[in-house]
């Protein structure tokens, strides 16, 4: 039995990532509910976006040396998640465009190599979520969302590194 005797598909990895995503979305919603924050449709999309971005970013980092695996896994992950929340093609198209736009905002922060990533991610999220430039009035939500996002990125990368070390991905 060789080192790569175990095999796993990108479908299975994407399915696991969907589980991380579902937990992250539920965690955000429960946290906001406990703070008596009612979430409207636009705000729910912001929660979906930060959660997708978090998982995708970790996947890109973990599979950076294997771009085909990264691309396949991300495509399958996003397809599964988006089709779970949106049924109409117009809705899917609009959400994908919104996801790209907002992901660019988050990516700018991560590309700066700033040491205060959690705060910066939380600021961007709160600006989008509350529909106004974050002024510190939502400090608790800002720190919560930023901290959760960074933690999930780290844990997702650890998970994917473990998968890479134990399985041949097909």
Z-matrix of the N, CA and C atoms (Angstrom, degrees):
N
C 1 1.449
C 2 1.522 1 107.90
N 3 1.350 2 117.16 1 117.52
C 4 1.456 3 122.23 2 -177.21
C 5 1.523 4 113.14 3 -84.60
N 6 1.295 5 113.28 4 174.44
C 7 1.469 6 120.88 5 -179.58
C 8 1.524 7 111.51 6 -56.91
N 9 1.322 8 116.59 7 -41.70
C 10 1.462 9 120.36 8 -179.00
C 11 1.527 10 111.95 9 -100.59
N 12 1.306 11 117.11 10 40.51
C 13 1.457 12 119.98 11 -178.92
C 14 1.521 13 111.46 12 -75.07
N 15 1.324 14 117.32 13 -21.45
C 16 1.463 15 120.76 14 178.29
C 17 1.512 16 108.88 15 -96.43
N 18 1.312 17 114.92 16 139.13
C 19 1.453 18 120.27 17 -179.63
C 20 1.522 19 109.02 18 -124.55
N 21 1.331 20 115.05 19 148.60
C 22 1.457 21 121.48 20 176.07
C 23 1.518 22 107.54 21 -141.70
N 24 1.306 23 116.17 22 145.75
C 25 1.461 24 120.21 23 -178.76
C 26 1.528 25 110.90 24 -93.78
N 27 1.313 26 114.91 25 158.36
C 28 1.469 27 119.49 26 174.94
C 29 1.530 28 109.86 27 -65.68
N 30 1.325 29 117.25 28 -25.87
C 31 1.480 30 120.29 29 175.10
C 32 1.526 31 110.41 30 -60.91
N 33 1.322 32 116.31 31 -45.75
C 34 1.464 33 121.46 32 -178.53
C 35 1.535 34 110.87 33 -67.00
N 36 1.317 35 116.39 34 -39.86
C 37 1.466 36 119.86 35 177.82
C 38 1.526 37 109.69 36 -64.34
N 39 1.334 38 116.67 37 -45.33
C 40 1.474 39 120.53 38 179.29
C 41 1.525 40 110.59 39 -60.52
N 42 1.307 41 116.70 40 -39.52
C 43 1.469 42 121.23 41 177.61
C 44 1.533 43 110.87 42 -61.85
N 45 1.314 44 116.90 43 -41.70
C 46 1.467 45 120.78 44 176.79
C 47 1.526 46 111.01 45 -64.08
N 48 1.316 47 115.93 46 -41.35
C 49 1.467 48 119.97 47 178.33
C 50 1.526 49 111.37 48 -64.21
N 51 1.329 50 116.64 49 -34.59
C 52 1.469 51 119.97 50 175.36
C 53 1.525 52 110.68 51 -61.46
N 54 1.321 53 117.23 52 -35.83
C 55 1.459 54 120.96 53 176.29
C 56 1.520 55 111.49 54 -64.26
N 57 1.343 56 116.96 55 -42.62
C 58 1.472 57 120.49 56 175.75
C 59 1.523 58 109.49 57 -60.06
N 60 1.327 59 115.42 58 -45.75
C 61 1.461 60 121.89 59 -179.74
C 62 1.528 61 110.95 60 -58.75
N 63 1.327 62 116.82 61 -49.75
C 64 1.465 63 120.92 62 -179.12
C 65 1.528 64 111.23 63 -57.99
N 66 1.323 65 116.36 64 -41.43
C 67 1.464 66 120.34 65 178.56
C 68 1.526 67 111.51 66 -65.99
N 69 1.315 68 116.21 67 -39.31
C 70 1.464 69 120.36 68 179.83
C 71 1.530 70 110.87 69 -65.24
N 72 1.321 71 116.75 70 -46.63
C 73 1.471 72 121.31 71 179.11
C 74 1.525 73 109.91 72 -61.05
N 75 1.317 74 117.10 73 -47.16
C 76 1.475 75 120.94 74 179.53
C 77 1.526 76 110.65 75 -60.92
N 78 1.321 77 117.11 76 -40.44
C 79 1.462 78 121.00 77 178.62
C 80 1.515 79 112.37 78 -62.64
N 81 1.321 80 115.96 79 -44.49
C 82 1.472 81 119.49 80 177.33
C 83 1.525 82 110.59 81 -61.55
N 84 1.320 83 115.71 82 -48.78
C 85 1.471 84 119.17 83 -177.87
C 86 1.524 85 111.65 84 -60.88
N 87 1.321 86 117.06 85 -43.07
C 88 1.470 87 120.56 86 178.86
C 89 1.525 88 111.31 87 -64.53
N 90 1.323 89 116.98 88 -40.23
C 91 1.465 90 120.44 89 178.86
C 92 1.522 91 110.93 90 -63.33
N 93 1.324 92 116.28 91 -43.69
C 94 1.462 93 119.45 92 -179.38
C 95 1.522 94 110.93 93 -68.68
N 96 1.325 95 115.94 94 -38.07
C 97 1.462 96 120.31 95 178.18
C 98 1.529 97 110.26 96 -61.96
N 99 1.337 98 116.57 97 -40.74
C 100 1.468 99 119.88 98 179.89
C 101 1.528 100 111.61 99 -67.16
N 102 1.334 101 117.18 100 -19.83
C 103 1.472 102 122.37 101 176.62
C 104 1.526 103 111.09 102 -96.79
N 105 1.346 104 115.94 103 10.17
C 106 1.471 105 122.52 104 -179.90
C 107 1.527 106 112.70 105 59.63
N 108 1.315 107 116.18 106 35.13
C 109 1.458 108 121.48 107 175.59
C 110 1.520 109 107.53 108 -97.23
N 111 1.324 110 115.68 109 113.74
C 112 1.461 111 120.73 110 176.96
C 113 1.526 112 108.09 111 -79.51
N 114 1.305 113 116.16 112 132.88
C 115 1.456 114 121.83 113 -175.44
C 116 1.522 115 109.37 114 -103.24
N 117 1.340 116 115.48 115 120.77
C 118 1.463 117 119.45 116 176.42
C 119 1.537 118 109.68 117 -90.83
N 120 1.311 119 116.54 118 179.34
C 121 1.468 120 121.51 119 -175.25
C 122 1.527 121 111.87 120 -61.63
N 123 1.327 122 117.64 121 -42.35
C 124 1.467 123 121.67 122 179.07
C 125 1.527 124 110.28 123 -63.20
N 126 1.322 125 116.68 124 -42.63
C 127 1.462 126 121.28 125 -179.41
C 128 1.529 127 111.50 126 -68.52
N 129 1.322 128 116.75 127 -35.10
C 130 1.466 129 119.09 128 176.78
C 131 1.527 130 109.97 129 -62.41
N 132 1.320 131 116.69 130 -37.78
C 133 1.466 132 119.87 131 177.47
C 134 1.523 133 110.75 132 -63.31
N 135 1.326 134 117.12 133 -36.59
C 136 1.468 135 120.19 134 177.92
C 137 1.527 136 110.98 135 -64.38
N 138 1.315 137 116.49 136 -38.09
C 139 1.469 138 120.52 137 176.47
C 140 1.530 139 109.94 138 -64.74
N 141 1.320 140 116.61 139 -42.99
C 142 1.466 141 120.36 140 177.79
C 143 1.525 142 110.67 141 -61.74
N 144 1.333 143 115.97 142 -42.27
C 145 1.464 144 120.74 143 -176.83
C 146 1.522 145 111.49 144 -64.24
N 147 1.335 146 117.45 145 -50.02
C 148 1.467 147 118.55 146 -178.60
C 149 1.533 148 110.54 147 -63.79
N 150 1.315 149 116.58 148 -34.02
C 151 1.467 150 120.06 149 179.47
C 152 1.526 151 111.10 150 -70.22
N 153 1.327 152 117.36 151 -43.58
C 154 1.468 153 120.44 152 176.73
C 155 1.524 154 109.48 153 -62.90
N 156 1.326 155 116.28 154 -48.07
C 157 1.460 156 120.10 155 -178.63
C 158 1.530 157 111.09 156 -56.18
N 159 1.305 158 116.68 157 -44.62
C 160 1.463 159 121.85 158 -178.13
C 161 1.525 160 111.04 159 -58.64
N 162 1.324 161 116.72 160 -47.97
C 163 1.474 162 121.39 161 -178.50
C 164 1.532 163 110.44 162 -68.57
N 165 1.321 164 116.77 163 -42.74
C 166 1.471 165 120.75 164 -178.90
C 167 1.525 166 110.39 165 -64.02
N 168 1.319 167 116.94 166 -44.23
C 169 1.460 168 119.79 167 -178.79
C 170 1.535 169 110.76 168 -61.21
N 171 1.310 170 117.13 169 -44.69
C 172 1.462 171 120.61 170 178.22
C 173 1.527 172 111.22 171 -62.07
N 174 1.323 173 116.89 172 -38.04
C 175 1.462 174 121.58 173 179.63
C 176 1.526 175 110.83 174 -65.99
N 177 1.320 176 115.93 175 -42.03
C 178 1.468 177 120.15 176 178.48
C 179 1.529 178 110.34 177 -61.45
N 180 1.310 179 116.70 178 -43.72
C 181 1.461 180 120.43 179 179.84
C 182 1.530 181 110.60 180 -65.43
N 183 1.311 182 117.03 181 -47.04
C 184 1.466 183 120.60 182 -177.11
C 185 1.524 184 112.39 183 -65.66
N 186 1.321 185 117.32 184 -40.50
C 187 1.461 186 121.17 185 -175.78
C 188 1.527 187 112.25 186 -103.21
N 189 1.319 188 117.38 187 21.00
C 190 1.458 189 122.22 188 -176.58
C 191 1.511 190 114.73 189 -55.15
N 192 1.324 191 116.84 190 -32.22
C 193 1.470 192 120.31 191 -178.88
C 194 1.523 193 111.91 192 -86.42
N 195 1.315 194 116.15 193 -4.60
C 196 1.468 195 121.24 194 178.13
C 197 1.533 196 108.04 195 -131.14
N 198 1.332 197 116.67 196 73.46
C 199 1.468 198 120.09 197 -173.18
C 200 1.526 199 115.09 198 -58.71
N 201 1.329 200 117.82 199 -32.44
C 202 1.469 201 118.60 200 179.20
C 203 1.527 202 110.44 201 -65.71
N 204 1.314 203 116.97 202 -41.68
C 205 1.468 204 120.48 203 178.14
C 206 1.523 205 109.64 204 -64.92
N 207 1.332 206 116.95 205 -42.41
C 208 1.473 207 120.67 206 178.30
C 209 1.520 208 110.41 207 -60.05
N 210 1.320 209 116.60 208 -48.90
C 211 1.463 210 121.39 209 -178.17
C 212 1.524 211 111.30 210 -62.19
N 213 1.329 212 116.63 211 -46.61
C 214 1.470 213 120.51 212 -179.78
C 215 1.529 214 111.12 213 -62.27
N 216 1.322 215 116.40 214 -45.92
C 217 1.456 216 120.76 215 -177.75
C 218 1.523 217 110.66 216 -64.43
N 219 1.326 218 117.02 217 -46.37
C 220 1.463 219 121.19 218 -179.52
C 221 1.518 220 111.11 219 -63.05
N 222 1.318 221 116.94 220 -44.18
C 223 1.470 222 120.31 221 179.59
C 224 1.528 223 111.21 222 -59.95
N 225 1.313 224 116.68 223 -44.55
C 226 1.471 225 120.81 224 -179.72
C 227 1.525 226 111.16 225 -68.64
N 228 1.329 227 116.69 226 -40.45
C 229 1.461 228 121.40 227 176.76
C 230 1.526 229 110.47 228 -60.31
N 231 1.330 230 116.80 229 -52.33
C 232 1.467 231 120.30 230 -178.41
C 233 1.524 232 111.84 231 -63.48
N 234 1.312 233 116.82 232 -39.80
C 235 1.463 234 120.22 233 178.19
C 236 1.529 235 110.42 234 -59.08
N 237 1.330 236 116.38 235 -47.76
C 238 1.466 237 120.64 236 -179.43
C 239 1.511 238 112.63 237 -62.69
N 240 1.326 239 116.54 238 -44.95
C 241 1.462 240 121.10 239 -177.98
C 242 1.527 241 111.33 240 -67.77
N 243 1.310 242 116.61 241 -50.11
C 244 1.464 243 120.03 242 -175.90
C 245 1.518 244 110.91 243 -64.39
N 246 1.313 245 117.40 244 -39.56
C 247 1.466 246 119.71 245 179.62
C 248 1.528 247 112.69 246 -71.66
N 249 1.317 248 116.95 247 -17.33
C 250 1.457 249 120.84 248 175.43
C 251 1.536 250 110.54 249 -74.18
N 252 1.322 251 116.90 250 -32.84
C 253 1.460 252 121.91 251 -174.76
C 254 1.520 253 114.61 252 -100.97
N 255 1.327 254 117.18 253 -23.09
C 256 1.466 255 120.66 254 -175.64
C 257 1.526 256 109.34 255 -131.15
N 258 1.323 257 115.64 256 135.22
C 259 1.468 258 119.84 257 -176.54
C 260 1.529 259 112.77 258 -109.47
N 261 1.308 260 117.08 259 -34.25
C 262 1.466 261 121.24 260 -177.35
C 263 1.531 262 110.50 261 -84.29
N 264 1.319 263 116.85 262 141.74
C 265 1.466 264 121.53 263 -178.62
C 266 1.531 265 111.53 264 -59.94
N 267 1.323 266 117.27 265 -38.39
C 268 1.472 267 119.80 266 178.79
C 269 1.522 268 111.10 267 -63.80
N 270 1.329 269 116.77 268 -41.23
C 271 1.468 270 121.29 269 177.66
C 272 1.532 271 110.83 270 -62.70
N 273 1.313 272 115.10 271 -43.12
C 274 1.467 273 120.43 272 -179.63
C 275 1.524 274 109.81 273 -63.30
N 276 1.323 275 116.66 274 -45.71
C 277 1.465 276 120.99 275 -179.99
C 278 1.527 277 110.84 276 -61.97
N 279 1.321 278 116.99 277 -46.04
C 280 1.464 279 120.88 278 179.81
C 281 1.525 280 111.28 279 -63.17
N 282 1.324 281 116.31 280 -41.41
C 283 1.460 282 118.89 281 179.83
C 284 1.522 283 111.06 282 -66.71
N 285 1.317 284 117.60 283 -41.78
C 286 1.474 285 120.35 284 178.83
C 287 1.530 286 110.79 285 -59.77
N 288 1.326 287 116.79 286 -40.60
C 289 1.469 288 120.70 287 178.28
C 290 1.528 289 110.38 288 -64.90
N 291 1.321 290 116.43 289 -44.13
C 292 1.458 291 121.64 290 178.27
C 293 1.530 292 110.35 291 -63.33
N 294 1.313 293 116.90 292 -42.49
C 295 1.458 294 122.00 293 177.98
C 296 1.525 295 110.51 294 -59.06
N 297 1.309 296 117.45 295 -45.21
C 298 1.469 297 121.12 296 179.88
C 299 1.526 298 110.62 297 -62.41
N 300 1.310 299 116.15 298 -45.91
C 301 1.473 300 121.02 299 -179.14
C 302 1.538 301 111.07 300 -61.01
N 303 1.319 302 116.24 301 -49.20
C 304 1.469 303 120.50 302 -177.08
C 305 1.529 304 110.87 303 -71.54
N 306 1.330 305 118.15 304 -35.21
C 307 1.465 306 121.06 305 177.63
C 308 1.527 307 110.52 306 -62.30
N 309 1.320 308 116.39 307 -34.55
C 310 1.466 309 120.04 308 176.59
C 311 1.526 310 110.39 309 -60.93
N 312 1.343 311 116.91 310 -40.51
C 313 1.471 312 120.95 311 178.14
C 314 1.526 313 110.99 312 -61.21
N 315 1.331 314 116.97 313 -45.83
C 316 1.464 315 120.80 314 179.62
C 317 1.534 316 111.47 315 -67.79
N 318 1.322 317 116.75 316 -39.16
C 319 1.464 318 121.01 317 -179.23
C 320 1.525 319 111.78 318 -61.80
N 321 1.320 320 117.28 319 -37.05
C 322 1.467 321 120.92 320 179.05
C 323 1.526 322 110.23 321 -57.97
N 324 1.315 323 116.54 322 -39.22
C 325 1.467 324 121.04 323 179.41
C 326 1.520 325 109.92 324 -65.91
N 327 1.306 326 117.13 325 -47.83
C 328 1.463 327 120.91 326 -176.64
C 329 1.524 328 111.93 327 -68.04
N 330 1.316 329 116.83 328 -28.98
C 331 1.462 330 120.73 329 179.38
C 332 1.525 331 112.27 330 -74.58
N 333 1.341 332 117.89 331 -18.32
C 334 1.464 333 121.31 332 -179.67
C 335 1.522 334 112.93 333 -78.37
N 336 1.315 335 117.97 334 -12.28
C 337 1.472 336 122.99 335 -179.50
C 338 1.530 337 111.42 336 58.69
N 339 1.318 338 116.20 337 30.07
C 340 1.462 339 122.03 338 177.95
C 341 1.520 340 109.69 339 -66.98
N 342 1.308 341 117.17 340 144.41
C 343 1.459 342 120.78 341 -179.78
C 344 1.520 343 112.25 342 -79.45
N 345 1.300 344 117.51 343 -13.73
C 346 1.465 345 121.56 344 -176.95
C 347 1.534 346 110.42 345 -105.32
N 348 1.326 347 115.47 346 48.85
C 349 1.464 348 121.19 347 -174.40
C 350 1.525 349 113.38 348 -60.50
N 351 1.319 350 117.30 349 -42.19
C 352 1.463 351 119.80 350 -177.12
C 353 1.526 352 110.79 351 -60.07
N 354 1.309 353 116.85 352 -44.90
C 355 1.469 354 120.13 353 179.58
C 356 1.519 355 110.80 354 -64.71
N 357 1.321 356 116.62 355 -44.73
C 358 1.469 357 120.65 356 -178.54
C 359 1.529 358 111.59 357 -63.76
N 360 1.332 359 116.67 358 -43.28
C 361 1.467 360 119.85 359 177.29
C 362 1.526 361 109.57 360 -63.34
N 363 1.316 362 117.18 361 -43.34
C 364 1.461 363 121.34 362 177.72
C 365 1.514 364 112.33 363 -60.83
N 366 1.334 365 117.57 364 -38.50
C 367 1.463 366 121.23 365 177.97
C 368 1.523 367 111.01 366 -63.50
N 369 1.319 368 115.99 367 -46.82
C 370 1.473 369 119.25 368 179.73
C 371 1.524 370 109.53 369 -62.11
N 372 1.335 371 116.37 370 -45.91
C 373 1.459 372 119.34 371 179.52
C 374 1.525 373 110.72 372 -58.02
N 375 1.323 374 117.78 373 -50.09
C 376 1.473 375 120.64 374 -177.44
C 377 1.523 376 111.47 375 -62.45
N 378 1.331 377 117.41 376 -38.93
C 379 1.471 378 119.73 377 177.12
C 380 1.530 379 110.73 378 -59.63
N 381 1.334 380 116.31 379 -44.15
C 382 1.464 381 120.04 380 178.48
C 383 1.525 382 111.18 381 -70.91
N 384 1.315 383 116.95 382 -45.41
C 385 1.466 384 122.27 383 -174.39
C 386 1.530 385 111.90 384 -65.38
N 387 1.320 386 116.29 385 -45.46
C 388 1.466 387 119.76 386 -177.64
C 389 1.523 388 112.90 387 -91.52
N 390 1.330 389 117.77 388 -5.53
C 391 1.457 390 121.88 389 174.59
C 392 1.513 391 114.56 390 72.96
N 393 1.323 392 116.66 391 23.94
C 394 1.468 393 120.73 392 176.57
C 395 1.518 394 107.87 393 -153.87
N 396 1.326 395 115.42 394 156.95
C 397 1.459 396 120.01 395 179.09
C 398 1.519 397 109.65 396 -57.89
N 399 1.326 398 116.71 397 129.74
C 400 1.463 399 120.82 398 -177.97
C 401 1.526 400 109.64 399 -64.31
N 402 1.332 401 115.63 400 126.03
C 403 1.463 402 121.91 401 -177.16
C 404 1.527 403 112.77 402 -116.62
N 405 1.320 404 116.37 403 11.24
C 406 1.454 405 120.24 404 -179.45
C 407 1.511 406 113.47 405 94.60
N 408 1.334 407 116.69 406 -5.22
C 409 1.467 408 119.49 407 -178.34
C 410 1.525 409 112.40 408 -73.52
N 411 1.307 410 116.58 409 -13.28
C 412 1.464 411 121.15 410 179.10
C 413 1.526 412 109.60 411 -121.20
N 414 1.312 413 115.62 412 41.75
C 415 1.462 414 121.67 413 -174.83
C 416 1.529 415 112.63 414 -54.70
N 417 1.306 416 117.24 415 -43.48
C 418 1.469 417 120.58 416 -178.69
C 419 1.534 418 111.37 417 -62.47
N 420 1.331 419 116.47 418 -45.47
C 421 1.474 420 121.39 419 179.13
C 422 1.528 421 109.44 420 -66.55
N 423 1.325 422 116.33 421 -40.37
C 424 1.460 423 121.34 422 -179.86
C 425 1.533 424 110.04 423 -59.87
N 426 1.315 425 117.24 424 -48.73
C 427 1.456 426 120.68 425 -178.35
C 428 1.533 427 111.36 426 -69.41
N 429 1.325 428 116.35 427 -38.01
C 430 1.465 429 121.10 428 179.14
C 431 1.527 430 111.06 429 -61.76
N 432 1.323 431 116.75 430 -52.49
C 433 1.470 432 119.82 431 -176.11
C 434 1.524 433 111.50 432 -66.92
N 435 1.325 434 116.63 433 -40.78
C 436 1.460 435 119.31 434 178.14
C 437 1.520 436 111.71 435 -64.38
N 438 1.319 437 115.93 436 -44.51
C 439 1.469 438 120.26 437 -180.00
C 440 1.515 439 112.93 438 -64.51
N 441 1.329 440 115.39 439 -43.42
C 442 1.464 441 119.41 440 178.02
C 443 1.526 442 110.40 441 -62.44
N 444 1.316 443 116.76 442 -44.45
C 445 1.467 444 120.26 443 -178.48
C 446 1.524 445 111.74 444 -60.55
N 447 1.320 446 116.79 445 -46.92
C 448 1.467 447 119.64 446 179.94
C 449 1.529 448 110.61 447 -64.48
N 450 1.320 449 116.77 448 -42.76
C 451 1.469 450 120.80 449 179.64
C 452 1.523 451 110.91 450 -61.90
N 453 1.326 452 117.10 451 -44.59
C 454 1.471 453 120.29 452 179.76
C 455 1.526 454 110.41 453 -66.28
N 456 1.335 455 117.79 454 -38.18
C 457 1.470 456 119.54 455 176.29
C 458 1.528 457 110.32 456 -58.57
N 459 1.315 458 116.09 457 -47.18
C 460 1.465 459 120.81 458 -178.27
C 461 1.526 460 110.87 459 -63.46
N 462 1.319 461 116.72 460 -47.14
C 463 1.469 462 120.42 461 -177.94
C 464 1.529 463 111.71 462 -68.20
N 465 1.322 464 117.10 463 -36.32
C 466 1.469 465 120.43 464 177.34
C 467 1.521 466 110.06 465 -65.45
N 468 1.333 467 116.31 466 -43.52
C 469 1.461 468 119.50 467 178.00
C 470 1.532 469 110.28 468 -61.90
N 471 1.324 470 118.20 469 -43.16
C 472 1.464 471 121.03 470 177.70
C 473 1.530 472 110.72 471 -58.91
N 474 1.329 473 116.00 472 -44.31
C 475 1.464 474 120.93 473 178.09
C 476 1.530 475 110.38 474 -59.14
N 477 1.330 476 116.40 475 -48.53
C 478 1.461 477 120.25 476 -177.81
C 479 1.532 478 111.55 477 -67.56
N 480 1.321 479 117.19 478 -36.52
C 481 1.472 480 120.01 479 175.25
C 482 1.530 481 110.05 480 -61.14
N 483 1.310 482 116.32 481 -41.38
C 484 1.468 483 121.22 482 178.51
C 485 1.535 484 110.32 483 -63.50
N 486 1.325 485 115.99 484 -43.04
C 487 1.468 486 119.89 485 177.48
C 488 1.527 487 109.57 486 -60.14
N 489 1.329 488 116.55 487 -45.72
C 490 1.465 489 120.37 488 179.82
C 491 1.521 490 112.03 489 -61.40
N 492 1.321 491 117.30 490 -34.16
C 493 1.454 492 120.16 491 -177.46
C 494 1.525 493 113.30 492 -77.30
N 495 1.304 494 116.84 493 -20.44
C 496 1.475 495 119.59 494 -173.89
C 497 1.517 496 114.97 495 -113.35
N 498 1.311 497 117.17 496 -16.45
C 499 1.463 498 119.96 497 -173.69
C 500 1.518 499 111.36 498 -131.47
N 501 1.288 500 114.04 499 152.29
C 502 1.464 501 120.78 500 167.37
C 503 1.521 502 105.24 501 -92.02
N 504 1.297 503 115.81 502 124.12
C 505 1.459 504 120.65 503 -176.84
C 506 1.530 505 109.09 504 -89.64
N 507 1.341 506 113.64 505 126.76
C 508 1.475 507 118.61 506 -178.89
C 509 1.518 508 109.14 507 -123.02
